[in-house]
């Protein structure tokens, strides 16, 4: 069995974040707060405390908080999860990584997501997502 990184099948490149982006997983009863590690227009890699994992309650959306901007209720599903190994760069124990795949985004959600990617990753400065024009508020 190969590593999940051995065969890249994503349509869009994931970008490592250069700014902090917080994620909040939403379910009907429980929510989980964590840190977004990388992001694309199709999903995110999310790290959170294992004790905050919604056990039997499936998630239905994620909120992203970057700078002073919030992107709320992006439809999503958890597609994989793994426990962070003790010898990793993370100093806190009992962490879990999970892959979150976005569902069908409306045009406004997609625009705001691309805006976050432009502001918080190296992709924005390299021009890969240059078709998105940022508005200053």
SULNORRA-V694229 format. One record per pair of residues at least 12 apart in sequence whose C-alpha atoms are under 6 Angstrom apart, sorted by the first residue. I is the first residue (numbers start at 1). GAP is how many residues later the second one is. Records with the same first field share a line. If there is no record, write none. Layout:
I=GAP + GAP
//
This chain:
14=25 + 26
15=23 + 24
16=22
17=21 + 103 + 104
18=102 + 103
19=101
21=15 + 44 + 45
22=12 + 13 + 14 + 42 + 43
23=12 + 40 + 41
24=38 + 39
25=37
26=33 + 34 + 35 + 36
27=32 + 33
30=24
32=20
34=13 + 14
35=12
42=59 + 60
43=57 + 58 + 59
44=56
45=53 + 54
46=51 + 52
47=49 + 50
48=47 + 48
49=45 + 46
50=44 + 45 + 46
60=15 + 16
61=12 + 13 + 14 + 15
62=12
75=27 + 28
76=25 + 26 + 27
77=23 + 24
78=21 + 22
79=20 + 21
80=18 + 19
81=16 + 17
82=14 + 15
83=13
84=12
//
